[in-house]
C-alpha cells in the first residue's frame, strides 16, 4: 500500500497569454495566443503527484461554475482523488493570468476567488483525510490562517509536512517554521522570506541557514536550470538538472514539488527523490501550460534510464 499524499491548496483556471517579450511599466505589447489551461499551485502539485504514480488526494475549493467543473474533471485524469474538492456558491473559480515570453519566462497575476473558501473550517471538516495521510503538502494561494492551521494539525498528528512558500509571504511565524520538514522556495521566495535584497549564492546559502536555525528541517531551494540546493544540518548539496530548451516554466516548481513528495512517499532517499523531481521538472519546461506540461511516470523513468546516474 502506497503512503497517502494529501495536497491542500489552490485550484485556478490559467489564462495563458503568449507574447514576444514582457511589457515594461506603462507599456502596451501585442499578445500572440490565448489559452485556458487548468492550474493553481495546489492543483498542479496534486496533478503531478497523481500522474507520477502517487497515492494522491486533493483538498481545495472551486466555484459552482463551468471552470470549476473543468478543473475537477481534469484532475481526475491524473488519478488523484478529487472527492474532497468543495464547490462554493459564494465565489467564482479562481483564475490566474499568465504572461509567457519567447524565452519561456513568465509573470503571473492570481485572482483567488473560491480559493478563499479553503479556510480553517473546511480543513476541520476534512480532518479525517489529514489523519489518514502520511505526507501533507501546502502552498500559499489559500488563506494563510488555513495553511498555518493545517501545518499545526499535521505536525500534531506526526505527519511529514512540505510547504512550498509561493507566493512568498513577508514572513512565516517561527512556530510554523519549526513544524516544517521540507521548505521548498525558489531563489526569489527564499530571499523575500529572509529579507535579503541581492541575488547571490552567498545570500541563498545564508538565508537557508537562517531558516534552519528557526527550526525548518530541510530547505530545498529550486534554482531553475541550475538545479536544486538542499540545505540541512548535514550540510549543503547542489543537485544539477539536465539541460533542455525551455519553452514555458509556468509549472516547473509545482511539478518538482509533486514529484519530490512522490519520491519520499515511495521510500526514496532525499538524493533519489530530488533526482526524480529534477527529471520530471526538466520535461515539464519543454512543454506549454501548467498541468498540460506535466509528464507521466513512464516518461520520467525513460529519461532517467537514458541519462543514467548523471541526472
C-alpha positions in Angstrom: 0.0 0.0 0.0 1.5 3.3 -1.1 1.8 6.1 1.6 -1.0 8.6 1.0 -0.1 12.1 -0.1 -2.6 14.9 0.7 -2.2 18.2 -1.2 -4.1 21.1 0.3 -4.2 24.2 -1.9 -5.5 26.3 -4.8 -7.3 25.4 -8.0 -7.2 28.0 -10.7 -8.0 28.2 -14.4 -4.9 29.7 -16.1 -5.5 32.3 -18.8 -2.2 32.0 -20.6 -1.1 34.8 -22.9 1.9 34.3 -25.1 4.0 37.3 -26.3 7.3 38.1 -27.7 8.5 39.9 -24.6 7.2 41.1 -21.3 5.8 44.7 -21.2 7.7 47.4 -19.4 5.9 49.5 -16.8 3.2 51.5 -18.6 3.8 49.8 -21.9 1.3 48.0 -24.2 2.5 45.0 -26.2 0.7 42.7 -28.5 0.0 39.1 -27.5 0.3 36.1 -29.8 -2.1 33.5 -28.4 -4.6 32.9 -25.6 -5.3 29.6 -23.9 -7.3 28.4 -20.9 -5.3 25.7 -19.0 -6.1 24.0 -15.7 -3.7 25.3 -13.0 -3.3 26.6 -9.5 -0.2 25.7 -7.4 -2.0 23.2 -5.2 -3.8 21.6 -8.2 -0.6 21.4 -10.2 1.2 19.7 -7.5 -1.7 17.2 -6.9 -1.9 16.6 -10.6 1.8 15.9 -10.8 1.7 13.6 -7.8 -1.1 11.6 -9.4 0.5 11.5 -12.9 3.7 10.2 -11.4 2.1 7.3 -9.6 1.5 8.8 -6.1 -1.5 7.8 -3.9 -2.6 11.5 -4.1 -5.6 13.3 -2.6 -6.5 16.9 -3.3 -8.3 19.3 -0.9 -9.4 22.8 -2.2 -12.3 24.8 -3.4 -13.8 25.9 -6.7 -16.9 27.8 -7.7 -20.2 26.3 -8.8 -19.4 27.2 -12.4 -18.1 25.7 -15.7 -14.5 26.5 -14.9 -14.7 24.6 -11.6 -16.2 21.6 -13.3 -13.4 21.6 -15.9 -10.8 21.8 -13.1 -12.2 18.8 -11.2 -12.6 16.7 -14.3 -9.1 17.4 -15.5 -7.7 16.5 -12.1 -9.4 13.1 -12.2 -7.4 12.3 -15.4 -4.2 12.2 -13.2 -5.6 9.6 -10.9 -5.7 12.0 -8.0 -8.7 11.6 -5.6 -10.9 14.7 -6.0 -13.8 13.7 -3.7 -12.9 16.3 -1.1 -12.8 19.2 -3.5 -15.6 21.6 -2.5 -17.8 23.8 -4.7 -18.9 27.1 -3.2 -21.7 29.4 -4.3 -20.1 32.4 -2.7 -17.3 33.0 -5.2 -16.3 32.1 -8.7 -13.5 29.6 -9.5 -10.0 31.2 -9.1 -8.1 32.4 -12.1 -4.5 33.2 -12.9 -3.5 35.5 -15.8 -0.1 34.2 -17.0 2.2 36.1 -19.4 4.8 33.9 -21.2 7.6 35.4 -23.4 9.5 33.8 -26.2 12.2 32.7 -23.8 9.8 30.7 -21.7 9.9 33.0 -18.7 6.6 34.0 -17.1 4.8 36.6 -14.9 1.6 35.6 -13.1 -1.4 37.6 -11.5 -3.7 35.4 -9.4 -7.4 36.1 -8.7 -8.1 34.0 -5.7 -11.9 33.6 -6.0 -13.2 30.4 -4.5 -9.8 29.5 -3.1 -10.7 31.8 -0.2 -13.2 29.2 0.9 -10.4 26.7 1.6 -10.4 28.0 5.2 -9.8 26.6 8.7 -13.4 25.3 9.0 -13.1 23.5 5.6 -9.9 21.8 6.9 -11.5 20.9 10.2 -14.4 19.3 8.2 -11.8 17.2 6.4 -9.7 16.2 9.4 -10.1 12.5 8.6 -8.1 13.0 5.4 -5.3 14.7 7.3 -5.3 11.8 9.8 -5.2 9.2 7.1 -2.3 10.8 5.1 1.4 10.4 5.7 2.6 13.4 3.7 0.8 16.8 3.7 1.7 19.4 1.1 0.8 23.1 1.3 1.4 26.3 -0.7 0.3 29.9 -0.1 -2.5 30.5 -2.5 -5.2 29.8 0.1 -5.8 31.8 3.3 -2.6 31.9 5.4 -4.5 31.0 8.6 -5.7 27.8 6.9 -2.2 26.9 5.9 -0.9 27.6 9.4 -3.8 25.6 11.0 -3.1 22.7 8.6 0.6 22.6 9.3 0.0 22.7 13.1 -2.6 19.9 12.8 -0.5 17.8 10.5 2.5 18.0 12.8 0.4 17.3 15.9 -0.5 14.1 14.1 3.1 13.3 13.3 2.9 13.8 9.5 5.7 14.9 7.2 5.0 18.5 6.2 6.1 20.1 3.0 5.5 23.8 2.4 6.1 25.5 -0.9 6.0 29.1 0.2 4.6 30.5 -3.1 3.6 33.2 -3.4 6.1 34.1 -0.7 4.7 36.0 2.4 6.7 38.7 4.0 7.4 36.2 6.8 6.4 32.9 8.3 5.8 32.6 12.1 8.6 30.9 14.0 6.2 28.3 15.4 5.2 27.4 11.8 8.8 27.2 10.6 9.6 24.8 13.4 7.0 22.4 12.1 8.1 22.2 8.5 10.1 19.1 7.4 10.7 20.4 3.8 10.5 24.1 2.8 10.8 24.4 -1.0 11.2 28.1 -2.1 12.7 29.3 -5.3 15.5 31.9 -5.2 13.1 34.9 -5.1 10.9 33.4 -2.4 13.9 32.4 -0.2 15.3 36.0 -0.4 11.9 37.5 0.4 11.4 35.2 3.4 14.8 36.1 4.8 14.8 39.8 4.0 17.8 39.7 1.6 17.8 42.0 -1.4 20.6 40.8 -3.6 20.6 37.6 -5.7 23.8 35.8 -4.8 24.8 32.2 -3.9 26.1 33.5 -0.6 22.7 35.1 0.3 20.9 32.0 -0.7 23.1 29.8 1.5 22.9 32.3 4.4 19.1 32.6 4.0 18.6 28.8 4.0 20.8 28.5 7.1 18.7 31.2 8.9 15.6 29.1 8.2 17.3 26.0 9.6 18.1 27.9 12.8 14.4 28.7 13.1 13.5 25.0 13.1 13.0 24.0 9.4 14.4 20.5 9.0 15.3 20.8 5.3 15.4 23.7 2.9 15.2 22.8 -0.8 15.9 25.9 -3.0 14.9 25.4 -6.6 17.3 27.3 -8.8 15.8 26.9 -12.3 18.2 25.5 -14.8 20.9 25.3 -12.1 19.1 22.6 -10.3 18.3 22.4 -6.6 20.2 23.2 -3.4 19.4 21.1 -0.4 20.4 22.7 2.9 20.0 20.8 6.2 22.1 20.0 9.3 24.1 17.5 7.4 25.4 20.3 5.1 24.8 21.9 1.7 24.4 20.0 -1.5 23.7 21.2 -5.1 21.9 18.8 -7.4 22.2 19.9 -11.0 19.4 19.2 -13.5 19.7 18.2 -17.2 20.0 20.9 -19.8 16.9 21.4 -22.0 15.4 24.0 -24.3 12.8 25.5 -22.0 9.6 26.9 -23.7 7.5 27.6 -20.6 8.5 27.5 -16.9 4.9 28.0 -15.6 4.5 24.8 -13.6 8.2 23.8 -13.2 8.3 24.3 -9.4 4.9 22.6 -8.9 6.0 19.6 -11.0 9.1 19.4 -8.9 7.2 19.5 -5.6 4.7 16.9 -6.7 7.4 14.6 -7.9 9.6 15.1 -4.9 6.8 14.1 -2.4 6.0 11.0 -4.6 9.6 10.0 -4.3 9.6 10.4 -0.5 6.3 8.5 -0.2 7.9 5.6 -2.1 10.8 5.4 0.2 13.4 7.1 -2.0 16.4 8.8 -0.3 16.5 12.6 -0.4 19.0 12.4 -3.2 16.9 9.9 -5.2 13.7 12.0 -4.7 15.5 15.2 -5.9 16.9 13.5 -8.9 13.4 12.1 -9.8 11.8 15.5 -9.3 14.5 17.3 -11.3 13.9 15.0 -14.2 10.1 15.5 -14.1 10.5 19.2 -14.0 13.1 19.2 -16.8 10.4 17.6 -19.0 7.7 20.0 -17.9 9.6 23.1 -19.0 9.8 21.8 -22.6 6.0 22.0 -22.9 3.5 24.8 -22.7 1.0 25.3 -19.9 0.7 24.2 -16.3 -1.0 20.7 -15.9 -0.7 20.2 -19.7 3.1 20.2 -19.3 3.4 17.6 -16.6 4.8 14.2 -17.6 3.6 10.8 -16.6 5.7 8.2 -14.7 6.9 6.3 -17.7 8.2 9.4 -19.4 10.3 10.3 -16.4 11.7 6.8 -16.0 12.5 6.7 -19.7 14.6 9.9 -19.4 16.3 8.7 -16.3 17.2 5.4 -18.0 18.6 7.3 -21.0 20.6 9.7 -18.9 21.8 7.2 -16.3 23.3 8.2 -13.0 24.4 11.6 -14.3 20.9 13.1 -13.7 
